[in-house]
Structure formats: structure tokens, C-alpha cells
Amino acid sequence: SNVMPFFNAFPSLHIAISWASLLMFFYLVPKGAKRRTFWCVVLVVYFVLILISTVTLKYHYIIDLIGGFILAEVAFAVCMRNNCFHVERWDDFFGHKRLIFIFILILLLLYCFLF
């Protein structure tokens, strides 16, 4: 096998976290927001680079990537169903929704770079 045996796993959390961050971005940042298009392009390019690199650097099989997509979609659907992203909840708990979004996004991106 050409895949690195100690680092690969099903599903790919590289893909799951990258895709989940994109889903969160599209849901939390309103259309027409300042610089939304710029950050949308940055995140999509980042996601595509993660997608390509996990296969070309032999960290994952294609099926691992599909599992990562499914995991992110299911997690996002559960959050949507349980109203996890409701603005009042974010405001009540953290005080400023933009700050928490940026904080979570930075954590997700750092996780993808470090692991």
C-alpha cells in the first residue's frame, strides 16, 4: 500500500474539518457582507488544496475523503436541527458572533495545518 499507515484513518478529518468550516462560513456570514467574496475564495482554495494534498501526499484514500464529506455534512445537519448556530445562543454565550466565528475558523485551520 502506498498510503502512510500511521497517519491515515477513515474518515479524513482533514476533509471533514475543512468542509465543515466552509459550511459554517456560508451559513454564518450573511450574503452581501463586507469582504465575504474574498474570504469565500480563500476558503474554497484552501479546501481544494487540502483535498488534493491529502491524496497526493498519500495520507488518505479517496474513500476516506468521501467519509470526511459525509461526517461534516452529518455534523452540520445535527447542529442545524438542534439550532446550534442560532444567533441568540452565540450572542448569549460569547457576546459577539463575529469573534467566535473567527476564533473557530482559526482553530479549524490550525488543526488542519498541524495534523
N, C-alpha and C positions, 0 to 999 in steps of 0.2 A: 504494500500500500504506500502511496505517495503522500498521504496526509500525515501531519505530525501527530503521533499517537497520544502525547501527554497534554496537548492543548486543545484538541478538538472535542466537541461534545454536541449532542443533539438536545435541544435546538441551539442555533447560533445566537448567543446573547449579543454579539456584535450587531447583528442584523435586527434583533428584537428591540434593543435599546435605541438604535439609530432610527428605526421606523417609528417607534413609539414617540420619540422626540419630534419627528415630523408631524405625526398625528396631533400631538399636543399643540404644536405651533399653529397648525391650520385651525384648530378649534379655539384656542385661547386668544390669538391675535386677530382682531376684527379686520375684515376687508376694508381697505382704504386707510388703514393705519400708516403712520409715517414710517417709511423705510421697510414696510412689510415685504415688498417685492425683492428688495436687496437681500434680506435675511432668508427669504424663501429660496432664492437661487443658491445662497451659501449652503443652506441645509441640504438641499437636493444634491448639490455637487458633493458635499461631504458624505451623504448617504451612498451615492453611486461609487465613490472611491472606497468606502468601507466594503460595499458589496463586491466589487471587483477584487480588492486586495485579500479578502478572506478566502477566496477560491484560488487566486494566482499564487499566494504565499503558502498555500496548502494547509490552512488552518481548519477548513471545513469542506465537506462535500456539498453538492447542490441541495440534497435533501435536508441538510442542516439549515440552509438558508430559508428553505420553504417553511421549516418548523419555526424559525425565528419570526417570519412574517405572521404565521398563524398565532404564535404566542403573543405578539404585540397587538394584533387585532382583537384577540380574545380579552386580553387585559384592558385594552381601551374600551371595548364594549361593556365589560363589567363595570368599569369606572363610570361610563356614561349612564348605564342602567341604575347605578347607585348614587348618581348625582354627585360624584366626587369633584367635578370641576365647576360646580355651581359657584357663581361669583361671591355670594354672601358667605359661603363657607371659607373660601380663600381669604376674603377680607377680614372675617372674624378671627381667623386663626393667625394670619400673618400680617394683616394690616394693609399690605399693598400688593395687589395681584401681579403687577409687572415685576416687582422684585423677586417674588417667589418663582415666577416663570423663568427668569434669567438664572436664578440660583439652581433650579432643577436642570435646566438645559446645560449649564456649565458642568454640573455633576455628571450628567449623562455623557457629555462629550469627553470629559476627563476619563471616565470609566472605559470608554471605547478606545482611547489612546493608550491607557495603561495596561489593559488586559487584552 
